[in-house]
Amino acid sequence: MGFINWTELFPGEWSSTIFILYVALFINQGVLVTLSQHEGKYQYNTVLVVLMTEVLKLIISTLLYLQENPMSSILHDIHKYRKVLTLYMVPSSLYCLYNNLAFLNLATFDPTTYFLLLQFRVVITGIVFQVIFKKQLATKQWISLIILTAGCMIKHLSFDFYSSFSDTNFKIDVNILFIFVQTICSCLAGVYNEYLLKSEGANIHLGHRVRLSKDAYLLAIHDVKLPTKKKFVRQIAVALFDYDVLASSTVIGRSSNRSRDAKKDQDILEPKKFAALQEQLKNRPTLSNKIPLK
């Protein structure tokens, strides 16, 4: 059993800080929404709150866009990428429904129960991701999903320690249905967004008939200077294979001689993708100039 590679888990200087802030804000959002209730009801229009939140996100995104682009290019880019804009209406609509259901469900469940039941989306996402992207989940991942499912079910069991186990009730009502719809919205929006990023519409040919979406490529080369080929190759490799494949595979199908599992067989990295990765390493200084960043 190997150690956790923190460098891969948090590759950027601010990665760990952003991760901690994300978790803290995500949890506190549920707590703050619950505290804003009065006798289990909201004294404000929750739909309007969601709308104002989305408008604020739009304003912030526009300001970030204007830091690197002129104001005149906004309408031009909207027209140029109108197909992408239309496609992203699907996940945005799902997230809109998700945010409205969050207020409804937090009025019914306490934050602890709400967040625990909401984690069932990990199970649904894992199954849908495997079906759509034809990616087999590892045994450890399936075990994690089973444990998570069991935890969600146990949390909703009604135990009475003074009665027999057969008298234990499993409560299913319309509120559970709302939680299920919320998890489906989150799952489908995330998977659909991943599908758009990996679709054939806007991609870059890396060589050897291997293509990577433009968004994924730009994320990989973001903040990578030309001399730092090691970091560039690592990020392109993650974009091509993902962390799980890289952790369980090698070029020749065996671990390094320096590894404690040197004699243990491992999966072989897909030769075509590995050849494309080598091509990127060779052409790194000139390739970045060919990719339009705007």
Secondary structure by P-SEA (a helix, b strand, c coil): cccccccccccccaaaaaaaaaaaaaaaaaaaaaaacccccccccaaaaaaaaaaaaaaaaaaaaaccccccaaaaaaaaaaaaaaaaaaaaaaaaaaaaaaaaaaacccaaaaaaaacaaaaaaaaaaaaaacccccaaaaaaaaaaaaaaaaaabbbbcccccccccccccaaaaaaaaaaaaaaaaaaaaaaaaacccbbbbccccccccaaaaaaaaccccccaaaaaaaaaaaacccaaaaaacccccccccccccccbbbbbccaaaaaaaaaaaaaccccccccccc
